[in-house]
Amino acid sequence: MALPTSLSLAILSILLPANSTIDSPNATHESFIRCFLDHTRPSNSSAQLLYMPNTTAYDAVFRSSIRNIRFLNSSSTTKPVLIVSPTNESHVQAAVVCCRKHGLRVRVRSGGHDYEGMSYVSEGDRFIIVDLAALRSITVDAEHGTAWVQAGATLGEVYYTIAEKNRTVGFSAGTCPTVGVGGHFSGGGIGTLSRKYGTAADNIVDARLVDVNGRILDRESMGEDYFWAIRGGGAASFGIVLSYKIELNYVPPIVTAFNVIKTLKQDATKLVTKWQQIGPNLDENLYIRVISLAIDDDEAEGNRTIQAVFNSLYLGTCKELLTVMGSSFPELGFEAADCNEMSWLESVLFFANYSGRPTEVLLDRKLEFDFSFKAKSDFVREPVTETTLEEIWRFLMEAKDEPVLLFMEPFGGVLNEIAESATPFPYRKGNLYIIQYYMWWLETDMETTERHLSWMRKLYALMTPYVSKNPRAAYLNYKDIDLGRTANVWGPKYFKNNFNRLAYVKSKVDPHNFFRNEQSIPPIKSPKTFDEREGERERERERILRCHIISSHSNVQQVSTLATTENLCLVGSNSNYM
């Protein structure tokens, strides 16, 4: 390309590796680069901040944190026009300011685990990635039991660093070590300690973010509504979180983990039925999830069976756990031989299937192999019957080429004590457990991918009668584009009544919807109070009821009279959202 006159070769040496070639960018790219460099004023640092398409470095950085490869070669997605890899907070500010000025959007990537790839591809928007991988410092304040965690850190790095400072503190978040803090915390964050300490979002006490104007705000300067929104509402809709201050959670010196595996011949169905009844009501120190899958079994009818893995963590010793299990879940047949006593950090390895490896493996951000996946989620409020479980098992066993796992994670404990509106994550009292339907595959051809996606949708349809309703709920961190691209549809599923407040906050902090993706919170066109909006919904329900009465009348004169009085039947409701 013809280099912009304002760029020196010295500056370009920072932007591009020595063996790179530069294709001529359009005027927007050039303007963005000029703007970015003006704002960052790079010194003699060797750190590379910008990556341009059609270079080896761009491809390496783009792929470095992609956890779902089905989006890599999809013809329906758009890749970033540039990647910014900030090494300090001012680089993030510059990226936001210059994108707004020159008509580009921003997508933020922390660990790359966005289930629908929305942190690194789009369905048409021209955008840059702000890749936070280099912003991953973790500062533990052991005296006060808190830590500042930059958004580019992974859960594994957080757990490892906390334990280095104090072996008897941990943090309530997820079980996958390579998940990035930025997205996980901001979507809620559930895991083995959630029944004891709540979600990750429940334990955030401060934050630093870059807002739409490029300002760095903390809790005090952003205000409580803004702070509320980024703790469970998906921070990518509201700005770029730089770091979170978290309150650490006490864990005993010895914890106990176990796996008890049962098949259909070993009464797996009865045991899962029992688990539904007692799992959410167990001692809050005891977490038992169930992982169900169909497996081959030459001795089973049809050579297939269901394997149910009771995967558990107890905050205490084996001796203590034996007493708890004996009184609460004797049917499982748990015994001392099933116990694995360890430190809490070692339990992180256990749940990540890293048992036996050194704890330093938690610092490795890379996955062992590339694969594609699709997931969906449901919340269960009433126990599923044995008969229904048998129907689900048959569906799983008949689909031999569909590698799906059902993760059923218990709620209850302290989650029951936190109000639905305390954070945007609303799934508290009344929810027995969450199901994650998770399927992964290695093949990369579109035919195989479409077959898996289609089957997953059939499983989801099968589950409709047995899960939450009005709305059928879903978990933001298990993002599902099948829920739709219309906010009025997917919003209440992820956030229930909290969706309206999120949209109101969005209208205040990002009224022109700069921070957006295919399922981001939209601003309200004409913000109203919650009472006004509830009144509108009530009037809409009345309108629908009257319309139904009109349509059911057989007397033409009555219909005419009613229709004249209730002419709103001819008017559809308008969306308040952009």
C-alpha positions as CSV (number, residue, x, y, z in Angstrom):
1,M,0.0,0.0,0.0
2,A,1.0,3.6,-0.2
3,L,1.8,4.4,3.4
4,P,-0.1,7.3,5.1
5,T,2.2,10.2,5.1
6,S,1.9,10.6,8.9
7,L,3.3,7.1,9.5
8,S,7.0,6.7,9.8
9,L,8.8,3.4,9.2
10,A,9.7,3.3,12.8
11,I,6.0,3.3,13.8
12,L,5.2,0.6,11.2
13,S,7.9,-1.6,12.7
14,I,5.8,-1.7,15.8
15,L,2.5,-2.3,14.0
16,L,3.7,-5.1,11.7
17,P,6.2,-8.0,11.9
18,A,9.2,-7.8,9.6
19,N,7.9,-10.5,7.2
20,S,4.4,-8.9,6.7
21,T,3.0,-7.5,3.6
22,I,0.5,-4.8,3.7
23,D,-2.6,-4.7,1.4
24,S,-3.9,-1.3,0.8
25,P,-6.5,-0.6,3.5
26,N,-9.4,1.7,2.7
27,A,-9.6,5.2,4.0
28,T,-11.4,4.2,7.2
29,H,-8.6,1.8,8.1
30,E,-6.0,4.4,7.4
31,S,-7.9,7.1,9.4
32,F,-8.3,4.7,12.3
33,I,-4.6,3.8,12.3
34,R,-3.6,7.5,12.3
35,C,-6.1,8.2,15.1
36,F,-5.0,5.3,17.1
37,L,-1.3,6.2,16.8
38,D,-2.0,9.8,17.7
39,H,-3.7,8.7,20.9
40,T,-1.2,6.1,21.9
41,R,2.0,7.7,20.8
42,P,4.0,4.5,20.8
43,S,7.5,4.7,22.3
44,N,10.4,2.4,21.6
45,S,8.5,-0.5,23.0
46,S,8.6,-3.7,20.9
47,A,5.1,-4.6,21.8
48,Q,2.8,-5.0,18.8
49,L,-0.5,-3.3,19.2
50,L,-2.2,-3.5,15.7
51,Y,-2.6,-6.5,13.5
52,M,-3.8,-6.1,9.9
53,P,-5.5,-8.7,7.7
54,N,-3.5,-10.8,5.2
55,T,-0.5,-11.1,7.5
56,T,0.8,-14.1,9.4
57,A,0.6,-12.3,12.7
58,Y,-3.1,-11.3,12.2
59,D,-4.1,-14.9,11.5
60,A,-2.1,-16.2,14.5
61,V,-3.6,-13.6,16.9
62,F,-7.1,-14.1,15.5
63,R,-7.0,-17.9,16.0
64,S,-5.2,-17.7,19.3
65,S,-8.4,-17.4,21.4
66,I,-11.0,-19.0,19.2
67,R,-12.7,-21.9,21.1
68,N,-15.4,-22.8,18.5
69,I,-13.8,-23.4,15.1
70,R,-17.2,-23.7,13.3
71,F,-17.1,-19.9,13.0
72,L,-13.6,-19.8,11.4
73,N,-14.5,-20.6,7.8
74,S,-18.2,-19.8,7.9
75,S,-19.4,-17.8,4.8
76,S,-22.1,-16.1,6.9
77,T,-19.7,-14.4,9.3
78,T,-17.5,-11.3,9.0
79,K,-14.0,-11.2,10.4
80,P,-12.4,-8.1,12.0
81,V,-10.8,-5.5,9.8
82,L,-8.1,-5.0,12.4
83,I,-7.1,-6.5,15.8
84,V,-6.0,-4.3,18.6
85,S,-3.9,-6.0,21.3
86,P,-3.7,-3.4,24.1
87,T,-0.9,-3.6,26.7
88,N,-2.3,-0.8,28.9
89,E,-5.6,0.9,29.5
90,S,-4.9,3.9,27.3
91,H,-4.8,1.6,24.3
92,V,-8.3,0.5,25.0
93,Q,-9.4,4.1,25.3
94,A,-7.8,4.9,22.0
95,A,-9.5,2.0,20.3
96,V,-13.0,3.1,21.4
97,V,-12.4,6.8,20.6
98,C,-11.0,6.1,17.2
99,C,-13.6,3.5,16.3
100,R,-16.4,5.9,17.1
101,K,-14.7,8.7,15.2
102,H,-14.2,6.6,12.0
103,G,-17.3,4.5,11.8
104,L,-16.0,1.1,13.1
105,R,-17.6,-1.1,15.7
106,V,-15.8,-2.8,18.6
107,R,-15.9,-6.5,19.7
108,V,-14.1,-7.4,22.9
109,R,-12.4,-10.7,23.4
110,S,-11.1,-12.0,26.7
111,G,-10.8,-15.8,26.6
112,G,-12.7,-16.4,23.3
113,H,-15.3,-18.8,24.8
114,D,-18.3,-16.8,23.5
115,Y,-20.6,-19.7,22.6
116,E,-21.8,-18.0,19.4
117,G,-18.4,-16.4,18.5
118,M,-19.8,-12.9,19.0
119,S,-16.5,-11.7,20.5
120,Y,-14.5,-12.3,17.3
121,V,-16.9,-12.5,14.3
122,S,-20.1,-10.6,13.2
123,E,-23.0,-11.1,10.9
124,G,-22.1,-8.0,8.8
125,D,-20.9,-5.2,11.0
126,R,-17.4,-3.9,10.1
127,F,-15.5,-4.0,13.4
128,I,-12.2,-4.4,15.2
129,I,-11.4,-6.8,17.9
130,V,-9.9,-5.5,21.1
131,D,-8.1,-8.6,22.3
132,L,-7.5,-8.3,26.1
133,A,-5.1,-11.3,26.4
134,A,-2.2,-9.0,27.4
135,L,-4.2,-7.3,30.1
136,R,-4.3,-10.2,32.6
137,S,-2.6,-9.1,35.8
138,I,-4.1,-10.3,39.1
139,T,-3.3,-8.4,42.3
140,V,-4.4,-10.2,45.5
141,D,-4.9,-8.2,48.8
142,A,-4.7,-11.1,51.3
143,E,-5.2,-8.8,54.2
144,H,-8.6,-7.6,53.0
145,G,-9.6,-10.8,51.1
146,T,-10.0,-9.1,47.7
147,A,-8.3,-9.1,44.4
148,W,-8.2,-6.9,41.3
149,V,-8.4,-9.0,38.2
150,Q,-7.8,-7.7,34.7
151,A,-10.4,-8.8,32.2
152,G,-8.0,-10.6,30.0
153,A,-7.1,-13.2,32.7
154,T,-8.5,-16.7,32.6
155,L,-10.2,-18.5,35.4
156,G,-7.3,-20.8,35.7
157,E,-4.9,-17.9,36.2
158,V,-7.2,-16.4,38.8
159,Y,-7.5,-19.6,40.8
160,Y,-3.8,-20.3,40.6
161,T,-2.7,-16.8,41.7
162,I,-5.2,-16.6,44.5
163,A,-4.0,-20.0,45.9
164,E,-0.4,-18.8,45.6
165,K,-1.2,-16.1,48.1
166,N,-3.5,-18.1,50.4
167,R,-4.4,-21.8,50.2
168,T,-7.6,-21.2,52.1
169,V,-9.3,-18.8,49.7
170,G,-10.9,-19.4,46.4
171,F,-13.5,-17.7,44.2
172,S,-17.0,-18.7,43.1
173,A,-16.9,-19.0,39.3
174,G,-16.8,-21.6,36.5
175,T,-15.0,-24.9,36.1
176,C,-13.3,-24.4,32.8
177,P,-9.8,-22.9,33.4
178,T,-9.4,-21.3,29.9
179,V,-12.5,-19.2,30.1
180,G,-11.8,-15.5,30.2
181,V,-12.8,-13.4,33.2
182,G,-14.2,-10.5,31.1
183,G,-17.1,-12.3,29.7
184,H,-17.7,-14.9,32.4
185,F,-18.0,-12.6,35.3
186,S,-20.1,-10.1,33.4
187,G,-22.6,-12.9,32.4
188,G,-23.1,-14.2,35.9
189,G,-20.6,-17.0,36.5
190,I,-21.7,-20.2,38.1
191,G,-19.7,-23.1,39.4
192,T,-18.9,-25.4,42.4
193,L,-19.0,-22.7,45.0
194,S,-22.2,-21.0,43.8
195,R,-24.5,-22.7,46.3
196,K,-22.2,-21.4,49.1
197,Y,-21.2,-18.0,47.9
198,G,-23.4,-17.1,44.9
199,T,-22.3,-16.3,41.4
200,A,-19.1,-14.6,40.3
201,A,-21.1,-11.5,39.7
202,D,-22.5,-11.6,43.2
203,N,-18.9,-11.3,44.5
204,I,-17.8,-8.3,42.4
205,V,-17.3,-5.2,44.5
206,D,-15.8,-2.7,42.0
207,A,-14.8,-2.4,38.4
208,R,-12.9,-0.3,35.9
209,L,-14.2,0.1,32.4
210,V,-13.9,2.3,29.3
211,D,-17.2,3.8,28.4
212,V,-18.5,4.9,25.0
213,N,-16.8,8.3,25.3
214,G,-13.4,6.7,26.1
215,R,-13.4,7.6,29.8
216,I,-12.2,5.2,32.4
217,L,-14.8,4.8,35.1
218,D,-14.9,2.9,38.4
219,R,-17.9,2.0,40.6
220,E,-18.1,5.4,42.2
221,S,-17.9,7.4,38.9
222,M,-20.1,5.1,36.8
223,G,-22.9,5.0,39.4
224,E,-24.8,2.1,40.8
225,D,-27.1,1.4,37.8
226,Y,-24.2,1.1,35.5
227,F,-22.3,-1.0,38.0
228,W,-25.4,-3.2,38.4
229,A,-25.7,-3.8,34.6
230,I,-22.1,-5.1,34.1
231,R,-22.5,-7.8,36.8
232,G,-24.6,-10.3,35.0
233,G,-26.0,-8.3,32.1
234,G,-23.1,-8.9,29.7
235,A,-20.6,-6.0,29.9
236,A,-20.0,-6.1,26.1
237,S,-23.3,-4.2,25.7
238,F,-22.1,-1.3,28.0
239,G,-18.4,-0.7,27.5
240,I,-15.1,-2.5,27.8
241,V,-14.4,-3.8,31.3
242,L,-10.7,-3.4,32.1
243,S,-10.7,-5.1,35.5
244,Y,-12.9,-6.4,38.3
245,K,-12.4,-6.1,42.1
246,I,-13.6,-9.4,43.6
247,E,-14.3,-10.5,47.1
248,L,-12.5,-13.8,47.8
249,N,-14.2,-16.8,49.4
250,Y,-13.0,-18.9,52.3
251,V,-12.4,-22.6,51.5
252,P,-11.1,-25.1,54.1
253,P,-7.6,-26.5,53.8
254,I,-9.0,-29.9,52.8
255,V,-11.9,-30.4,50.4
256,T,-13.3,-33.7,49.0
257,A,-14.2,-34.4,45.4
258,F,-15.8,-37.5,43.9
259,N,-17.3,-39.1,40.8
260,V,-19.9,-41.8,41.3
261,I,-20.9,-43.3,37.9
262,K,-24.2,-45.2,37.4
263,T,-25.8,-46.7,34.3
264,L,-29.4,-47.7,33.6
265,K,-28.8,-51.2,35.1
266,Q,-27.5,-49.5,38.2
267,D,-30.7,-47.4,38.6
268,A,-29.3,-44.3,37.1
269,T,-32.9,-43.1,36.3
270,K,-34.1,-43.5,39.9
271,L,-30.9,-41.8,41.2
272,V,-31.3,-38.8,38.9
273,T,-34.9,-38.5,40.0
274,K,-33.9,-38.5,43.6
275,W,-31.1,-36.0,42.9
276,Q,-33.6,-33.5,41.5
277,Q,-35.5,-33.6,44.8
278,I,-32.5,-33.3,47.2
279,G,-29.7,-31.7,45.1
280,P,-30.9,-28.1,45.6
281,N,-31.6,-28.7,49.3
282,L,-28.3,-30.2,50.3
283,D,-25.9,-28.7,52.7
284,E,-24.6,-25.6,51.0
285,N,-21.0,-27.0,51.4
286,L,-22.0,-29.8,49.1
287,Y,-22.3,-29.5,45.4
288,I,-23.4,-32.4,43.3
289,R,-24.0,-32.0,39.6
290,V,-25.1,-34.8,37.2
291,I,-23.4,-35.3,33.8
292,S,-25.5,-37.6,31.6
293,L,-24.6,-39.1,28.2
294,A,-25.4,-42.1,26.0
295,I,-22.6,-44.7,25.6
296,D,-22.1,-48.0,23.9
297,D,-22.7,-51.1,26.1
298,D,-22.6,-54.6,24.6
299,E,-24.6,-55.9,27.5
300,A,-27.4,-53.4,27.3
301,E,-30.6,-53.6,25.3
302,G,-29.8,-52.2,21.9
303,N,-26.1,-52.1,22.9
304,R,-26.6,-48.6,24.3
305,T,-27.1,-47.2,27.8
306,I,-27.1,-44.0,29.7
307,Q,-24.2,-43.1,32.0
308,A,-24.9,-40.6,34.8
309,V,-21.9,-39.2,36.5
310,F,-22.5,-37.7,40.0
311,N,-19.7,-35.1,40.0
312,S,-19.2,-33.5,43.4
313,L,-17.2,-31.1,45.6
314,Y,-17.6,-31.0,49.4
315,L,-16.0,-28.2,51.4
316,G,-14.7,-30.5,54.1
317,T,-13.1,-33.8,54.8
318,C,-14.1,-37.3,53.6
319,K,-15.2,-38.2,57.1
320,E,-17.6,-35.2,57.3
321,L,-18.9,-36.0,53.8
322,L,-19.7,-39.6,54.6
323,T,-22.0,-38.3,57.4
324,V,-23.7,-35.8,55.1
325,M,-24.2,-38.3,52.2
326,G,-25.4,-41.0,54.6
327,S,-28.2,-38.7,55.9
328,S,-29.1,-36.9,52.6
329,F,-28.4,-39.2,49.7
330,P,-27.9,-42.8,50.9
331,E,-29.3,-44.2,47.7
332,L,-26.2,-43.2,45.8
333,G,-24.2,-45.8,47.7
334,F,-21.3,-43.3,48.4
335,E,-18.5,-44.8,50.4
336,A,-15.0,-43.8,51.7
337,A,-13.3,-45.4,48.7
338,D,-15.0,-42.8,46.5
339,C,-13.4,-39.9,48.4
340,N,-10.6,-37.8,46.9
341,E,-9.2,-35.4,49.6
342,M,-7.3,-32.5,48.2
343,S,-6.7,-28.7,48.3
344,W,-9.3,-26.4,46.8
345,L,-6.9,-25.6,43.9
346,E,-6.5,-29.3,43.2
347,S,-10.2,-29.6,43.0
348,V,-10.1,-27.1,40.2
349,L,-7.9,-29.6,38.3
350,F,-10.4,-32.4,39.2
351,F,-13.3,-30.6,37.6
352,A,-11.3,-29.6,34.6
353,N,-10.2,-33.3,34.0
354,Y,-6.6,-32.2,34.8
355,S,-6.2,-34.5,37.8
356,G,-2.6,-35.7,38.3
357,R,-1.1,-32.7,36.4
358,P,0.9,-29.9,38.1
359,T,-1.2,-26.9,39.1
360,E,0.8,-24.8,36.6
361,V,-1.3,-26.3,33.9
362,L,-4.0,-23.7,35.0
363,L,-1.7,-21.0,33.5
364,D,-1.9,-22.5,30.0
365,R,-4.5,-20.5,28.0
366,K,-4.5,-22.9,25.0
367,L,-6.9,-25.8,24.4
368,E,-5.3,-29.2,23.7
369,F,-7.1,-29.5,20.4
370,D,-9.5,-27.6,18.2
371,F,-13.2,-28.5,17.9
372,S,-16.6,-27.1,17.1
373,F,-19.5,-27.1,19.6
374,K,-23.1,-26.0,20.1
375,A,-24.9,-25.5,23.4
376,K,-28.3,-24.6,24.8
377,S,-29.6,-24.2,28.3
378,D,-32.7,-24.5,30.3
379,F,-33.8,-23.9,33.9
380,V,-35.9,-26.6,35.7
381,R,-38.4,-25.5,38.4
382,E,-40.3,-28.8,38.8
383,P,-38.6,-32.3,39.0
384,V,-38.7,-34.2,35.8
385,T,-40.5,-37.6,36.3
386,E,-38.9,-41.0,35.9
387,T,-41.1,-41.6,32.8
388,T,-39.9,-38.4,31.2
389,L,-36.3,-39.1,32.0
390,E,-36.7,-42.5,30.3
391,E,-38.1,-40.6,27.2
392,I,-35.1,-38.3,27.2
393,W,-32.7,-41.3,27.6
394,R,-34.3,-43.0,24.6
395,F,-33.8,-39.9,22.5
396,L,-30.1,-39.7,23.4
397,M,-29.5,-43.4,22.9
398,E,-31.1,-43.5,19.4
399,A,-28.8,-40.7,18.2
400,K,-25.6,-42.7,18.1
401,D,-23.7,-40.1,16.0
402,E,-24.7,-37.1,18.1
403,P,-22.1,-36.6,20.9
404,V,-24.2,-34.6,23.4
405,L,-23.6,-34.2,27.1
406,L,-26.3,-33.0,29.6
407,F,-24.8,-31.0,32.5
408,M,-27.3,-30.6,35.3
409,E,-26.1,-28.2,37.9
410,P,-27.9,-27.7,41.2
411,F,-29.1,-24.3,42.6
412,G,-30.3,-23.7,46.1
413,G,-28.2,-22.7,49.0
414,V,-27.3,-19.0,49.1
415,L,-28.7,-18.6,45.6
416,N,-32.1,-18.8,47.1
417,E,-31.4,-15.9,49.5
418,I,-30.4,-13.4,46.8
419,A,-33.1,-11.3,45.2
420,E,-33.8,-11.8,41.5
421,S,-33.0,-8.1,40.9
422,A,-29.8,-8.0,42.9
423,T,-27.9,-8.4,39.7
424,P,-29.1,-8.9,36.1
425,F,-28.7,-12.7,36.6
426,P,-32.3,-13.5,37.8
427,Y,-32.3,-17.2,38.4
428,R,-32.6,-17.6,42.1
429,K,-35.2,-19.1,44.4
430,G,-37.5,-21.5,42.7
431,N,-35.0,-22.9,40.3
432,L,-33.9,-26.5,41.1
433,Y,-31.1,-26.7,38.5
434,I,-29.8,-25.5,35.2
435,I,-29.3,-27.9,32.2
436,Q,-26.6,-27.3,29.7
437,Y,-27.0,-29.3,26.5
438,Y,-23.5,-29.4,25.1
439,M,-22.4,-31.1,21.8
440,W,-18.9,-31.0,20.3
441,W,-17.3,-32.5,17.2
442,L,-14.1,-32.5,15.3
443,E,-15.3,-32.5,11.7
444,T,-15.2,-29.2,9.8
445,D,-17.6,-29.8,6.9
446,M,-20.8,-27.9,6.8
447,E,-23.0,-31.0,6.2
448,T,-21.9,-32.5,9.5
449,T,-22.2,-29.2,11.3
450,E,-25.7,-28.6,10.1
451,R,-26.7,-32.2,11.1
452,H,-25.5,-31.6,14.6
453,L,-27.2,-28.2,14.9
454,S,-30.5,-29.7,13.6
455,W,-30.4,-32.5,16.1
456,M,-29.6,-30.2,19.0
457,R,-32.7,-28.2,18.1
458,K,-34.8,-31.4,18.2
459,L,-33.5,-32.2,21.6
460,Y,-34.4,-28.6,22.8
461,A,-37.9,-29.0,21.3
462,L,-38.3,-32.3,23.1
463,M,-37.5,-30.7,26.5
464,T,-40.1,-27.9,26.1
465,P,-42.8,-29.3,28.4
466,Y,-40.4,-30.1,31.2
467,V,-38.5,-26.8,31.8
468,S,-39.3,-23.2,32.8
469,K,-42.0,-21.3,30.9
470,N,-43.1,-17.7,30.4
471,P,-40.4,-17.2,29.6
472,R,-38.5,-20.3,28.8
473,A,-35.3,-19.2,30.5
474,A,-31.7,-19.4,29.3
475,Y,-28.3,-18.5,30.7
476,L,-26.4,-15.7,29.0
477,N,-23.0,-17.4,29.4
478,Y,-24.4,-20.3,27.4
479,K,-25.4,-17.9,24.6
480,D,-27.7,-19.3,22.0
481,I,-28.4,-17.5,18.7
482,D,-31.4,-19.8,18.1
483,L,-33.3,-17.7,20.7
484,G,-33.4,-15.0,18.1
485,R,-31.9,-11.7,17.2
486,T,-34.9,-9.6,18.4
487,A,-34.2,-8.3,21.8
488,N,-37.9,-8.5,22.9
489,V,-37.7,-12.2,22.3
490,W,-34.3,-13.2,23.8
491,G,-34.0,-10.5,26.4
492,P,-36.6,-11.8,28.9
493,K,-35.3,-15.4,28.4
494,Y,-31.8,-14.4,29.6
495,F,-32.8,-11.7,32.1
496,K,-36.6,-12.0,32.9
497,N,-37.8,-8.7,34.3
498,N,-34.3,-7.4,34.6
499,F,-34.2,-6.9,30.9
500,N,-36.2,-3.7,31.0
501,R,-33.8,-2.2,33.5
502,L,-30.8,-3.2,31.4
503,A,-32.3,-1.5,28.4
504,Y,-32.9,1.6,30.4
505,V,-29.3,1.7,31.6
506,K,-28.1,1.1,28.0
507,S,-30.2,4.1,26.9
508,K,-28.3,6.3,29.5
509,V,-24.7,5.1,29.0
510,D,-24.7,4.2,25.2
511,P,-27.8,5.7,23.7
512,H,-26.6,5.3,20.1
513,N,-25.9,1.6,20.6
514,F,-22.2,1.7,19.8
515,F,-21.4,-1.4,21.8
516,R,-23.5,-4.0,20.1
517,N,-23.6,-7.5,18.7
518,E,-26.3,-9.9,17.5
519,Q,-27.6,-10.3,21.1
520,S,-26.6,-7.2,22.9
521,I,-28.8,-5.0,25.1
522,P,-30.5,-2.3,23.0
523,P,-31.3,1.2,24.2
524,I,-34.9,2.2,24.8
525,K,-36.1,4.7,22.3
526,S,-38.3,6.5,24.8
527,P,-37.3,5.5,28.4
528,K,-40.3,5.0,30.7
529,T,-40.5,4.1,34.3
530,F,-40.9,0.5,35.2
531,D,-44.4,1.2,36.5
532,E,-45.3,2.8,33.2
533,R,-44.0,-0.1,31.2
534,E,-45.8,-2.6,33.5
535,G,-49.0,-0.6,32.9
536,E,-48.4,-0.9,29.1
537,R,-48.0,-4.6,29.4
538,E,-51.2,-4.9,31.4
539,R,-53.1,-2.9,28.9
540,E,-51.7,-5.0,26.1
541,R,-52.9,-8.2,27.9
542,E,-56.4,-6.6,28.2
543,R,-56.4,-5.7,24.6
544,I,-55.5,-9.2,23.5
545,L,-58.2,-10.6,25.8
546,R,-60.8,-8.3,24.3
547,C,-59.7,-9.1,20.8
548,H,-60.2,-12.8,21.7
549,I,-63.7,-12.1,22.9
550,I,-64.5,-10.2,19.8
551,S,-63.2,-13.0,17.5
552,S,-65.2,-15.6,19.4
553,H,-68.6,-13.7,19.1
554,S,-71.0,-15.2,16.6
555,N,-73.4,-12.2,16.6
556,V,-72.4,-9.8,13.9
557,Q,-74.0,-6.8,15.5
558,Q,-72.2,-7.5,18.8
559,V,-69.0,-7.9,17.0
560,S,-69.4,-4.6,15.2
561,T,-70.3,-2.8,18.5
562,L,-67.4,-4.3,20.3
563,A,-65.0,-3.6,17.5
564,T,-66.0,0.0,17.4
565,T,-65.4,0.3,21.1
566,E,-62.3,-1.7,21.1
567,N,-60.7,-0.6,17.9
568,L,-57.3,-1.2,19.4
569,C,-57.8,-4.8,18.2
570,L,-56.6,-3.5,14.8
571,V,-53.4,-2.0,16.2
572,G,-50.4,-4.1,17.1
573,S,-48.1,-3.1,19.9
574,N,-44.9,-1.2,19.0
575,S,-41.5,-2.1,20.2
576,N,-39.8,0.3,22.6
577,Y,-36.4,-1.0,21.5
578,M,-34.1,-0.1,18.7
